Amino acid sequence: AQSVAQPEDQVNVAEGNPLTVKCTYSVSGNPYLFWYVQYPNRGLQFLLKYITGDNLVKGSYGFEAEFNKSQTSFHLKKPSALVSDSALYFCAVRDQNSGGYQKVTFGTGTKLQVIP
Amino acid sequence: EAQVTQNPRYLITVTGKKLTVTCSQNMNHEYMSWYRQDPGLGLRQIYYSMNVEVTDKGDVPEGYKVSRKEKRNFPLILESPSPNQTSLYFCASSPRPRALDTEAFFGQGTRLTVV
């Protein structure tokens, strides 16, 4: 069975500082990993994904994520946080080698609060 | 504009009164699914559909029904809603159900309250 853990319910960071939102995963094969963002009263929006290749993935709005296979992690990062980055962030995983259809499993979400 | 549209956005209903939440996508996507979002539990899949007339249960299907008569529409039906179905519901679609590297497109959500 696949799973995703987002260990922090909330992350607070000052505007202009770097931010990290943590995500660890568990799959039996190799993972496809995704980050989504949810702004208030909106649906989830895709930010970035790791499929294969370079461990550093760049996505929308200046976000990037680093895939670390040995630590089974896929942390979301941004060098300089903006107040407008305040939102709920979801990590998601899919097992590449599941055979047949394999649903996406989402984490519980991390609320990012950027303080002016 | 490519989008997934859910209606209604907000709904308050009473226990036992049948309701339908509609979902429509204009991207000709094969795959559609329904999730519920609850605090501390994240998103949990209710049902999904790989194509027209092909549906299957997700993680929490009890108390829900779906249908996929047309490619663009995937309504969620609560035959006899109960208070524990009070939640935020999202519909999502993606182009190729077996392309595991494909991201999903989400609707704006439907906040349902069952009293």
gemmi code that builds the backbone of each chain (N, CA, C; Angstrom):
import gemmi

chains = {
    "A": [
        ("ALA", (0.849, -1.196, 0.000), (0.000, 0.000, 0.000), (0.882, 1.243, 0.000)),
        ("GLN", (0.425, 2.259, -0.687), (1.192, 3.495, -0.762), (0.661, 4.487, 0.265)),
        ("SER", (1.512, 5.373, 0.705), (1.097, 6.387, 1.679), (1.959, 7.624, 1.546)),
        ("VAL", (1.431, 8.712, 2.070), (2.128, 9.992, 2.070), (1.993, 10.595, 3.447)),
        ("ALA", (3.069, 11.181, 3.955), (3.009, 11.859, 5.241), (3.482, 13.296, 5.098)),
        ("GLN", (2.682, 14.202, 5.604), (3.083, 15.601, 5.721), (3.115, 15.885, 7.213)),
        ("PRO", (4.295, 15.896, 7.804), (4.391, 15.887, 9.271), (3.975, 17.178, 9.946)),
        ("GLU", (3.903, 18.260, 9.202), (3.553, 19.555, 9.790), (2.162, 19.983, 9.340)),
        ("ASP", (1.296, 20.260, 10.317), (-0.019, 20.784, 9.964), (0.088, 22.216, 9.457)),
        ("GLN", (1.024, 22.967, 10.026), (1.180, 24.360, 9.654), (2.650, 24.734, 9.677)),
        ("VAL", (3.017, 25.572, 8.708), (4.367, 26.129, 8.638), (4.225, 27.644, 8.563)),
        ("ASN", (4.935, 28.326, 9.464), (4.940, 29.786, 9.442), (6.318, 30.261, 9.007)),
        ("VAL", (6.345, 31.237, 8.115), (7.615, 31.769, 7.635), (7.440, 33.257, 7.359)),
        ("ALA", (8.499, 34.001, 7.605), (8.458, 35.434, 7.342), (8.634, 35.690, 5.846)),
        ("GLU", (7.940, 36.706, 5.383), (8.069, 37.087, 3.975), (9.522, 37.351, 3.627)),
        ("GLY", (9.955, 36.812, 2.480), (11.336, 37.006, 2.055), (12.275, 35.896, 2.489)),
        ("ASN", (11.853, 35.117, 3.468), (12.674, 33.994, 3.929), (12.413, 32.756, 3.081)),
        ("PRO", (13.372, 31.825, 3.069), (13.114, 30.574, 2.345), (12.083, 29.723, 3.087)),
        ("LEU", (11.328, 28.948, 2.323), (10.333, 28.078, 2.945), (10.548, 26.632, 2.505)),
        ("THR", (10.178, 25.731, 3.404), (10.192, 24.304, 3.110), (8.931, 23.681, 3.670)),
        ("VAL", (8.246, 22.910, 2.848), (7.093, 22.132, 3.280), (7.464, 20.666, 3.069)),
        ("LYS", (7.381, 19.891, 4.130), (7.927, 18.545, 4.099), (6.912, 17.493, 3.631)),
        ("CYS", (7.458, 16.472, 2.965), (6.629, 15.360, 2.502), (7.493, 14.107, 2.450)),
        ("THR", (7.031, 13.034, 3.033), (7.676, 11.737, 2.871), (6.647, 10.753, 2.345)),
        ("TYR", (7.133, 9.710, 1.684), (6.205, 8.801, 1.016), (6.633, 7.358, 1.230)),
        ("SER", (5.711, 6.470, 0.915), (6.004, 5.043, 0.941), (5.276, 4.377, -0.225)),
        ("VAL", (6.036, 3.716, -1.079), (5.471, 2.927, -2.174), (6.270, 1.649, -2.306)),
        ("SER", (5.698, 0.671, -2.961), (6.416, -0.590, -3.124), (7.382, -0.535, -4.302)),
        ("GLY", (7.051, 0.280, -5.295), (7.918, 0.428, -6.458), (8.557, 1.807, -6.456)),
        ("ASN", (8.666, 2.394, -7.628), (9.174, 3.761, -7.738), (8.010, 4.740, -7.769)),
        ("PRO", (8.232, 5.934, -7.242), (7.100, 6.859, -7.115), (6.980, 7.862, -8.242)),
        ("TYR", (5.735, 8.244, -8.514), (5.442, 9.511, -9.149), (4.972, 10.418, -8.014)),
        ("LEU", (5.527, 11.615, -7.935), (5.237, 12.512, -6.818), (4.717, 13.847, -7.329)),
        ("PHE", (3.748, 14.395, -6.622), (3.087, 15.625, -7.043), (2.957, 16.571, -5.848)),
        ("TRP", (2.972, 17.859, -6.157), (2.558, 18.876, -5.199), (1.412, 19.675, -5.812)),
        ("TYR", (0.397, 19.906, -4.959), (-0.743, 20.737, -5.335), (-0.891, 21.839, -4.291)),
        ("VAL", (-1.463, 22.957, -4.710), (-1.736, 24.066, -3.804), (-3.229, 24.372, -3.836)),
        ("GLN", (-3.762, 24.699, -2.671), (-5.173, 25.067, -2.578), (-5.282, 26.429, -1.910)),
        ("TYR", (-5.705, 27.416, -2.674), (-5.965, 28.734, -2.110), (-7.366, 28.754, -1.518)),
        ("PRO", (-7.646, 29.651, -0.589), (-8.960, 29.679, 0.060), (-10.098, 29.716, -0.936)),
        ("ASN", (-11.083, 28.876, -0.692), (-12.297, 28.799, -1.526), (-12.002, 28.427, -2.975)),
        ("ARG", (-10.921, 27.723, -3.193), (-10.582, 27.276, -4.540), (-10.286, 25.784, -4.543)),
        ("GLY", (-10.301, 25.204, -5.731), (-9.888, 23.815, -5.867), (-8.376, 23.692, -5.853)),
        ("LEU", (-7.898, 22.462, -5.884), (-6.457, 22.234, -5.897), (-5.889, 22.587, -7.267)),
        ("GLN", (-4.693, 23.159, -7.245), (-3.999, 23.475, -8.493), (-2.666, 22.741, -8.497)),
        ("PHE", (-2.332, 22.168, -9.627), (-1.066, 21.458, -9.784), (0.104, 22.437, -9.725)),
        ("LEU", (1.151, 22.065, -8.961), (2.347, 22.892, -8.853), (3.523, 22.285, -9.613)),
        ("LEU", (3.805, 21.018, -9.317), (4.940, 20.369, -9.949), (4.865, 18.867, -9.713)),
        ("LYS", (5.704, 18.144, -10.446), (5.723, 16.689, -10.296), (7.112, 16.142, -10.553)),
        ("TYR", (7.390, 15.015, -9.914), (8.595, 14.254, -10.192), (8.193, 12.956, -10.876)),
        ("ILE", (8.784, 12.725, -12.037), (8.522, 11.476, -12.764), (9.791, 10.628, -12.780)),
        ("THR", (10.852, 11.199, -13.310), (12.130, 10.527, -13.353), (13.178, 11.564, -13.683)),
        ("GLY", (14.461, 11.195, -13.575), (15.504, 12.118, -13.996), (16.010, 13.004, -12.876)),
        ("ASP", (16.195, 14.262, -13.170), (16.774, 15.223, -12.231), (15.987, 15.248, -10.924)),
        ("ASN", (16.718, 15.164, -9.811), (16.050, 15.120, -8.513), (15.454, 16.459, -8.107)),
        ("LEU", (15.911, 17.541, -8.704), (15.360, 18.860, -8.404), (14.361, 19.221, -9.496)),
        ("VAL", (13.128, 19.402, -9.078), (12.045, 19.682, -10.015), (11.588, 21.118, -9.813)),
        ("LYS", (11.458, 21.840, -10.895), (10.970, 23.221, -10.809), (9.520, 23.276, -11.284)),
        ("GLY", (8.735, 24.127, -10.585), (7.326, 24.209, -10.935), (6.844, 25.643, -11.030)),
        ("SER", (5.546, 25.786, -10.809), (4.896, 27.095, -10.948), (5.226, 28.001, -9.768)),
        ("TYR", (5.101, 29.307, -10.000), (5.199, 30.344, -8.966), (6.531, 30.325, -8.225)),
        ("GLY", (7.590, 29.823, -8.857), (8.911, 29.836, -8.243), (9.177, 28.694, -7.279)),
        ("PHE", (8.229, 27.761, -7.174), (8.427, 26.611, -6.292), (9.300, 25.548, -6.950)),
        ("GLU", (9.985, 24.795, -6.119), (10.743, 23.651, -6.560), (10.649, 22.578, -5.490)),
        ("ALA", (10.969, 21.366, -5.877), (10.935, 20.270, -4.918), (12.101, 19.353, -5.199)),
        ("GLU", (12.622, 18.781, -4.120), (13.775, 17.889, -4.234), (13.386, 16.471, -3.893)),
        ("PHE", (13.592, 15.590, -4.837), (13.319, 14.163, -4.634), (14.558, 13.521, -4.016)),
        ("ASN", (14.374, 12.828, -2.901), (15.464, 12.134, -2.236), (15.028, 10.689, -2.021)),
        ("LYS", (15.569, 9.802, -2.847), (15.105, 8.415, -2.802), (15.516, 7.715, -1.505)),
        ("SER", (16.717, 7.992, -1.028), (17.194, 7.308, 0.182), (16.382, 7.711, 1.411)),
        ("GLN", (15.929, 8.947, 1.427), (15.120, 9.418, 2.551), (13.627, 9.333, 2.251)),
        ("THR", (13.266, 8.852, 1.095), (11.868, 8.790, 0.627), (11.149, 10.093, 0.910)),
        ("SER", (11.766, 11.190, 0.453), (11.176, 12.495, 0.699), (11.038, 13.283, -0.592)),
        ("PHE", (10.150, 14.257, -0.549), (9.896, 15.130, -1.698), (9.471, 16.477, -1.131)),
        ("HIS", (10.386, 17.193, -0.544), (10.081, 18.452, 0.129), (9.903, 19.584, -0.868)),
        ("LEU", (8.930, 20.406, -0.602), (8.637, 21.579, -1.436), (9.412, 22.772, -0.897)),
        ("LYS", (10.020, 23.546, -1.806), (10.844, 24.664, -1.363), (10.620, 25.888, -2.240)),
        ("LYS", (10.950, 27.035, -1.631), (10.959, 28.288, -2.384), (11.992, 29.192, -1.738)),
        ("PRO", (12.860, 29.825, -2.511), (13.950, 30.608, -1.926), (13.477, 31.836, -1.139)),
        ("SER", (12.374, 32.435, -1.580), (11.924, 33.670, -0.943), (10.396, 33.679, -0.907)),
        ("ALA", (9.839, 33.558, 0.271), (8.381, 33.430, 0.401), (7.670, 34.762, 0.191)),
        ("LEU", (6.489, 34.667, -0.403), (5.611, 35.813, -0.576), (4.350, 35.615, 0.260)),
        ("VAL", (3.749, 36.733, 0.672), (2.493, 36.630, 1.425), (1.446, 35.875, 0.603)),
        ("SER", (1.481, 36.061, -0.703), (0.513, 35.398, -1.591), (0.729, 33.892, -1.696)),
        ("ASP", (1.834, 33.386, -1.143), (2.052, 31.933, -1.108), (1.260, 31.264, 0.006)),
        ("SER", (0.676, 32.038, 0.879), (-0.112, 31.482, 1.982), (-1.276, 30.668, 1.417)),
        ("ALA", (-1.294, 29.391, 1.752), (-2.288, 28.473, 1.181), (-2.104, 27.121, 1.842)),
        ("LEU", (-2.906, 26.167, 1.387), (-2.811, 24.785, 1.852), (-2.107, 23.974, 0.772)),
        ("TYR", (-1.094, 23.221, 1.155), (-0.287, 22.483, 0.196), (-0.431, 20.986, 0.433)),
        ("PHE", (-0.652, 20.267, -0.673), (-0.832, 18.825, -0.609), (0.244, 18.125, -1.419)),
        ("CYS", (0.843, 17.118, -0.807), (1.742, 16.212, -1.495), (0.942, 14.975, -1.896)),
        ("ALA", (1.295, 14.364, -3.033), (0.566, 13.178, -3.493), (1.544, 12.216, -4.151)),
        ("VAL", (1.209, 10.940, -4.111), (2.097, 9.914, -4.657), (1.313, 8.877, -5.442)),
        ("ARG", (1.958, 8.328, -6.430), (1.432, 7.199, -7.175), (2.575, 6.221, -7.385)),
        ("ASP", (2.304, 4.933, -7.302), (3.330, 3.907, -7.490), (3.485, 3.641, -8.985)),
        ("GLN", (4.708, 3.815, -9.506), (4.931, 3.601, -10.936), (4.745, 2.154, -11.344)),
        ("ASN", (5.070, 1.252, -10.440), (5.167, -0.150, -10.836), (4.019, -0.992, -10.321)),
        ("SER", (2.885, -0.361, -10.139), (1.777, -1.072, -9.521), (1.118, -2.052, -10.476)),
        ("GLY", (1.233, -1.782, -11.766), (0.518, -2.626, -12.731), (-0.947, -2.282, -12.753)),
        ("GLY", (-1.477, -1.977, -13.912), (-2.879, -1.599, -13.998), (-3.099, -0.204, -13.420)),
        ("TYR", (-4.302, 0.079, -13.034), (-4.622, 1.391, -12.527), (-4.214, 1.513, -11.063)),
        ("GLN", (-3.590, 2.611, -10.737), (-3.249, 2.877, -9.337), (-3.639, 4.300, -9.001)),
        ("LYS", (-4.471, 4.440, -8.020), (-4.952, 5.765, -7.685), (-3.862, 6.598, -7.045)),
        ("VAL", (-4.100, 7.883, -6.991), (-3.219, 8.816, -6.304), (-3.591, 8.843, -4.825)),
        ("THR", (-2.593, 8.858, -3.980), (-2.822, 9.040, -2.541), (-2.307, 10.412, -2.136)),
        ("PHE", (-3.187, 11.173, -1.464), (-2.838, 12.525, -1.023), (-2.436, 12.522, 0.445)),
        ("GLY", (-1.559, 13.459, 0.784), (-1.264, 13.711, 2.185), (-2.379, 14.512, 2.835)),
        ("THR", (-2.209, 14.790, 4.107), (-3.246, 15.489, 4.864), (-3.195, 17.001, 4.704)),
        ("GLY", (-2.159, 17.490, 4.050), (-2.076, 18.917, 3.783), (-1.280, 19.675, 4.841)),
        ("THR", (-0.571, 20.699, 4.405), (0.169, 21.601, 5.281), (-0.240, 23.027, 4.974)),
        ("LYS", (-0.673, 23.718, 6.004), (-1.053, 25.123, 5.826), (0.191, 25.986, 5.938)),
        ("LEU", (0.469, 26.730, 4.898), (1.611, 27.648, 4.893), (1.107, 29.050, 5.164)),
        ("GLN", (1.682, 29.666, 6.180), (1.343, 31.033, 6.530), (2.607, 31.873, 6.374)),
        ("VAL", (2.558, 32.831, 5.442), (3.686, 33.732, 5.244), (3.353, 35.052, 5.922)),
        ("ILE", (4.213, 35.433, 6.861), (3.942, 36.597, 7.709), (4.632, 37.823, 7.143)),
        ("PRO", (3.860, 38.892, 6.947), (4.474, 40.103, 6.331), (5.556, 40.703, 7.227)),
    ],
    "B": [
        ("GLU", (-12.022, 28.342, -21.939), (-11.073, 28.065, -20.862), (-11.270, 26.632, -20.375)),
        ("ALA", (-10.166, 25.903, -20.236), (-10.227, 24.536, -19.751), (-10.593, 24.546, -18.266)),
        ("GLN", (-11.618, 23.815, -17.917), (-12.006, 23.835, -16.519), (-12.874, 22.641, -16.148)),
        ("VAL", (-12.919, 22.424, -14.834), (-13.837, 21.465, -14.228), (-14.837, 22.292, -13.408)),
        ("THR", (-16.106, 22.105, -13.678), (-17.150, 22.924, -13.062), (-18.040, 22.071, -12.177)),
        ("GLN", (-18.143, 22.485, -10.939), (-19.010, 21.795, -9.981), (-20.160, 22.707, -9.600)),
        ("ASN", (-21.316, 22.098, -9.386), (-22.471, 22.842, -8.878), (-23.299, 21.946, -7.958)),
        ("PRO", (-23.827, 22.520, -6.878), (-23.615, 23.903, -6.435), (-22.279, 24.060, -5.714)),
        ("ARG", (-21.891, 25.277, -5.398), (-20.691, 25.518, -4.620), (-20.954, 25.324, -3.128)),
        ("TYR", (-22.148, 25.647, -2.713), (-22.531, 25.507, -1.308), (-23.924, 24.885, -1.247)),
        ("LEU", (-24.099, 23.983, -0.292), (-25.398, 23.325, -0.153), (-25.622, 22.928, 1.292)),
        ("ILE", (-26.761, 23.324, 1.814), (-27.205, 22.881, 3.126), (-28.468, 22.069, 2.913)),
        ("THR", (-28.484, 20.859, 3.464), (-29.635, 19.995, 3.264), (-29.961, 19.264, 4.559)),
        ("VAL", (-31.069, 18.550, 4.556), (-31.481, 17.808, 5.747), (-31.214, 16.328, 5.548)),
        ("THR", (-31.057, 15.655, 6.634), (-30.800, 14.211, 6.612), (-31.879, 13.488, 5.819)),
        ("GLY", (-31.429, 12.633, 4.900), (-32.339, 11.790, 4.148), (-32.867, 12.362, 2.852)),
        ("LYS", (-32.596, 13.601, 2.579), (-33.109, 14.216, 1.349), (-32.093, 14.060, 0.222)),
        ("LYS", (-32.472, 13.280, -0.766), (-31.568, 12.964, -1.876), (-31.036, 14.223, -2.547)),
        ("LEU", (-29.752, 14.185, -2.884), (-29.176, 15.318, -3.587), (-28.151, 14.844, -4.608)),
        ("THR", (-27.904, 15.699, -5.583), (-26.908, 15.430, -6.618), (-25.989, 16.636, -6.748)),
        ("VAL", (-24.701, 16.368, -6.772), (-23.705, 17.396, -7.058), (-23.187, 17.122, -8.461)),
        ("THR", (-23.283, 18.120, -9.312), (-22.873, 17.902, -10.698), (-21.408, 18.261, -10.901)),
        ("CYS", (-20.795, 17.615, -11.873), (-19.412, 17.890, -12.258), (-19.317, 17.772, -13.768)),
        ("SER", (-18.730, 18.757, -14.390), (-18.582, 18.752, -15.834), (-17.201, 19.276, -16.203)),
        ("GLN", (-16.553, 18.606, -17.182), (-15.247, 19.074, -17.652), (-15.299, 19.252, -19.158)),
        ("ASN", (-14.553, 20.263, -19.638), (-14.592, 20.601, -21.063), (-13.286, 20.278, -21.762)),
        ("MET", (-12.517, 19.341, -21.205), (-11.201, 19.022, -21.743), (-11.157, 17.659, -22.423)),
        ("ASN", (-12.306, 17.034, -22.561), (-12.394, 15.703, -23.190), (-11.558, 14.659, -22.440)),
        ("HIS", (-11.475, 14.828, -21.129), (-10.703, 13.889, -20.308), (-11.454, 12.582, -20.136)),
        ("GLU", (-10.690, 11.491, -20.150), (-11.298, 10.175, -19.943), (-11.568, 9.917, -18.469)),
        ("TYR", (-10.639, 10.350, -17.626), (-10.688, 9.980, -16.221), (-11.307, 11.089, -15.385)),
        ("MET", (-12.238, 10.711, -14.523), (-12.829, 11.652, -13.575), (-12.965, 10.979, -12.222)),
        ("SER", (-12.930, 11.799, -11.173), (-13.041, 11.226, -9.843), (-13.646, 12.227, -8.877)),
        ("TRP", (-14.116, 11.712, -7.752), (-14.650, 12.531, -6.674), (-13.838, 12.282, -5.410)),
        ("TYR", (-13.560, 13.388, -4.701), (-12.865, 13.335, -3.421), (-13.689, 14.093, -2.391)),
        ("ARG", (-13.476, 13.709, -1.139), (-13.945, 14.541, -0.050), (-12.746, 14.979, 0.770)),
        ("GLN", (-12.820, 16.208, 1.256), (-11.719, 16.772, 2.030), (-12.221, 17.087, 3.428)),
        ("ASP", (-11.579, 16.487, 4.406), (-11.948, 16.699, 5.811), (-10.712, 17.088, 6.594)),
        ("PRO", (-10.857, 17.958, 7.577), (-9.701, 18.414, 8.354), (-8.945, 17.243, 8.970)),
        ("GLY", (-7.634, 17.266, 8.797), (-6.792, 16.221, 9.370), (-6.762, 14.926, 8.586)),
        ("LEU", (-7.618, 14.817, 7.585), (-7.681, 13.581, 6.791), (-7.257, 13.799, 5.347)),
        ("GLY", (-7.085, 15.038, 4.941), (-6.693, 15.303, 3.568), (-7.786, 14.966, 2.587)),
        ("LEU", (-7.398, 14.580, 1.399), (-8.352, 14.202, 0.357), (-8.479, 12.677, 0.308)),
        ("ARG", (-9.687, 12.222, 0.302), (-9.958, 10.794, 0.181), (-10.869, 10.563, -1.025)),
        ("GLN", (-10.506, 9.568, -1.812), (-11.240, 9.318, -3.049), (-12.528, 8.562, -2.759)),
        ("ILE", (-13.618, 9.028, -3.373), (-14.932, 8.406, -3.171), (-15.210, 7.402, -4.280)),
        ("TYR", (-15.198, 7.870, -5.506), (-15.402, 7.056, -6.692), (-14.544, 7.619, -7.807)),
        ("TYR", (-14.268, 6.781, -8.795), (-13.595, 7.252, -9.980), (-14.180, 6.572, -11.216)),
        ("SER", (-13.874, 7.163, -12.365), (-14.368, 6.635, -13.625), (-13.264, 6.699, -14.672)),
        ("MET", (-13.002, 5.549, -15.292), (-11.947, 5.492, -16.294), (-12.449, 5.936, -17.668)),
        ("ASN", (-13.748, 5.875, -17.874), (-14.334, 6.318, -19.140), (-15.850, 6.173, -19.030)),
        ("VAL", (-16.545, 6.468, -20.093), (-18.006, 6.389, -20.083), (-18.445, 4.982, -19.684)),
        ("GLU", (-19.381, 4.930, -18.751), (-19.973, 3.680, -18.265), (-18.986, 2.795, -17.506)),
        ("VAL", (-17.824, 3.340, -17.129), (-16.837, 2.581, -16.355), (-16.554, 3.335, -15.060)),
        ("THR", (-17.085, 2.829, -13.954), (-16.866, 3.476, -12.661), (-16.411, 2.444, -11.638)),
        ("ASP", (-15.751, 2.922, -10.589), (-15.296, 2.008, -9.548), (-15.170, 2.747, -8.227)),
        ("LYS", (-15.185, 1.984, -7.151), (-15.122, 2.564, -5.814), (-13.721, 3.041, -5.487)),
        ("GLY", (-13.676, 4.130, -4.743), (-12.430, 4.606, -4.190), (-12.276, 4.119, -2.755)),
        ("ASP", (-11.743, 4.972, -1.906), (-11.476, 4.581, -0.524), (-12.697, 4.692, 0.379)),
        ("VAL", (-13.583, 5.623, 0.087), (-14.725, 5.874, 0.978), (-16.030, 5.978, 0.193)),
        ("PRO", (-16.478, 4.901, -0.445), (-17.650, 4.982, -1.318), (-19.001, 4.874, -0.611)),
        ("GLU", (-19.000, 4.475, 0.665), (-20.261, 4.189, 1.331), (-21.142, 5.436, 1.403)),
        ("GLY", (-22.396, 5.277, 0.971), (-23.354, 6.374, 1.024), (-23.376, 7.234, -0.227)),
        ("TYR", (-22.578, 6.885, -1.207), (-22.486, 7.660, -2.445), (-22.756, 6.775, -3.659)),
        ("LYS", (-23.229, 7.420, -4.716), (-23.353, 6.774, -6.020), (-22.856, 7.737, -7.071)),
        ("VAL", (-22.436, 7.178, -8.206), (-22.012, 8.010, -9.323), (-22.555, 7.407, -10.601)),
        ("SER", (-22.497, 8.180, -11.672), (-22.818, 7.660, -12.996), (-21.944, 8.374, -14.013)),
        ("ARG", (-21.688, 7.723, -15.121), (-20.881, 8.345, -16.183), (-21.523, 7.971, -17.519)),
        ("LYS", (-22.584, 8.675, -17.833), (-23.309, 8.416, -19.082), (-22.703, 9.171, -20.257)),
        ("GLU", (-22.042, 10.269, -19.942), (-21.372, 11.066, -20.974), (-19.951, 11.320, -20.509)),
        ("LYS", (-19.070, 11.554, -21.447), (-17.666, 11.732, -21.092), (-17.459, 12.972, -20.228)),
        ("ARG", (-18.187, 14.020, -20.483), (-17.930, 15.282, -19.806), (-18.526, 15.364, -18.401)),
        ("ASN", (-19.516, 14.547, -18.073), (-20.242, 14.701, -16.807), (-20.039, 13.521, -15.870)),
        ("PHE", (-19.947, 13.830, -14.588), (-19.725, 12.782, -13.591), (-20.412, 13.214, -12.291)),
        ("PRO", (-21.720, 13.074, -12.211), (-22.434, 13.522, -11.019), (-22.233, 12.612, -9.820)),
        ("LEU", (-22.248, 13.223, -8.653), (-22.155, 12.503, -7.377), (-23.533, 12.548, -6.721)),
        ("ILE", (-24.044, 11.393, -6.373), (-25.400, 11.272, -5.841), (-25.349, 10.775, -4.401)),
        ("LEU", (-26.039, 11.500, -3.532), (-26.213, 11.052, -2.154), (-27.691, 10.710, -2.002)),
        ("GLU", (-27.985, 9.417, -1.957), (-29.376, 8.964, -1.937), (-30.071, 9.348, -0.628)),
        ("SER", (-29.367, 9.207, 0.469), (-29.926, 9.521, 1.782), (-28.825, 10.135, 2.641)),
        ("PRO", (-28.576, 11.417, 2.453), (-27.444, 12.048, 3.137), (-27.553, 11.967, 4.661)),
        ("SER", (-26.399, 11.846, 5.287), (-26.337, 11.846, 6.748), (-25.323, 12.896, 7.194)),
        ("PRO", (-25.402, 13.322, 8.452), (-24.488, 14.378, 8.936), (-23.013, 14.050, 8.741)),
        ("ASN", (-22.642, 12.773, 8.766), (-21.218, 12.446, 8.586), (-20.750, 12.619, 7.141)),
        ("GLN", (-21.648, 13.005, 6.263), (-21.269, 13.335, 4.898), (-21.084, 14.849, 4.715)),
        ("THR", (-21.201, 15.575, 5.797), (-20.851, 16.995, 5.772), (-19.368, 17.100, 5.480)),
        ("SER", (-19.012, 17.790, 4.403), (-17.627, 17.810, 3.971), (-17.478, 18.779, 2.804)),
        ("LEU", (-16.244, 18.914, 2.363), (-15.917, 19.670, 1.156), (-15.604, 18.657, 0.066)),
        ("TYR", (-16.317, 18.743, -1.035), (-16.199, 17.762, -2.100), (-15.533, 18.372, -3.332)),
        ("PHE", (-14.638, 17.590, -3.925), (-13.962, 18.015, -5.137), (-14.109, 16.968, -6.226)),
        ("CYS", (-14.377, 17.465, -7.423), (-14.345, 16.648, -8.615), (-13.015, 16.924, -9.322)),
        ("ALA", (-12.447, 15.904, -9.946), (-11.187, 16.074, -10.656), (-11.221, 15.277, -11.947)),
        ("SER", (-10.424, 15.700, -12.915), (-10.316, 14.952, -14.164), (-8.865, 14.942, -14.617)),
        ("SER", (-8.534, 13.964, -15.442), (-7.223, 13.933, -16.081), (-7.357, 13.192, -17.401)),
        ("PRO", (-6.432, 13.475, -18.331), (-6.668, 13.037, -19.709), (-6.573, 11.540, -19.945)),
        ("ARG", (-5.647, 10.887, -19.312), (-5.407, 9.476, -19.633), (-5.316, 8.684, -18.336)),
        ("PRO", (-6.285, 7.881, -18.037), (-6.318, 7.234, -16.722), (-5.119, 6.329, -16.450)),
        ("ARG", (-4.544, 5.759, -17.476), (-3.433, 4.840, -17.232), (-2.080, 5.525, -17.372)),
        ("ALA", (-2.075, 6.805, -17.638), (-0.825, 7.557, -17.651), (-0.581, 8.052, -16.238)),
        ("LEU", (0.193, 7.323, -15.492), (0.319, 7.575, -14.061), (1.049, 8.865, -13.744)),
        ("ASP", (1.726, 9.414, -14.738), (2.469, 10.641, -14.481), (1.640, 11.891, -14.756)),
        ("THR", (0.361, 11.728, -14.990), (-0.468, 12.863, -15.369), (-1.102, 13.503, -14.154)),
        ("GLU", (-0.998, 14.832, -14.098), (-1.611, 15.526, -12.981), (-3.120, 15.674, -13.196)),
        ("ALA", (-3.822, 15.980, -12.121), (-5.275, 16.121, -12.158), (-5.676, 17.592, -12.187)),
        ("PHE", (-6.862, 17.845, -12.756), (-7.458, 19.168, -12.779), (-8.679, 19.118, -11.867)),
        ("PHE", (-8.756, 20.065, -10.953), (-9.795, 20.037, -9.929), (-10.847, 21.118, -10.142)),
        ("GLY", (-12.065, 20.786, -9.760), (-13.115, 21.788, -9.660), (-12.909, 22.658, -8.428)),
        ("GLN", (-13.774, 23.647, -8.259), (-13.616, 24.615, -7.165), (-14.173, 24.112, -5.841)),
        ("GLY", (-14.849, 23.008, -5.868), (-15.326, 22.426, -4.627), (-16.787, 22.715, -4.340)),
        ("THR", (-17.402, 21.812, -3.601), (-18.773, 21.970, -3.126), (-18.776, 21.727, -1.632)),
        ("ARG", (-19.167, 22.755, -0.900), (-19.241, 22.600, 0.560), (-20.643, 22.154, 0.926)),
        ("LEU", (-20.731, 20.932, 1.425), (-22.026, 20.338, 1.772), (-22.179, 20.246, 3.276)),
        ("THR", (-23.317, 20.703, 3.748), (-23.669, 20.564, 5.165), (-24.979, 19.794, 5.245)),
        ("VAL", (-24.950, 18.710, 6.018), (-26.155, 17.896, 6.224), (-26.574, 18.052, 7.685)),
        ("VAL", (-27.792, 18.561, 7.891), (-28.248, 18.802, 9.267), (-29.338, 17.802, 9.645)),
    ],
}
model = gemmi.Model(1)
for chain_id, residues in chains.items():
    chain = gemmi.Chain(chain_id)
    for i, (resn, *xyz) in enumerate(residues, 1):
        res = gemmi.Residue()
        res.name, res.seqid = resn, gemmi.SeqId(i, " ")
        for name, pos in zip(("N", "CA", "C"), xyz):
            atom = gemmi.Atom()
            atom.name, atom.element = name, gemmi.Element(name[0])
            atom.pos, atom.b_iso = gemmi.Position(*pos), 0.0
            res.add_atom(atom)
        chain.add_residue(res)
    model.add_chain(chain)
structure = gemmi.Structure()
structure.add_model(model)
structure.setup_entities()
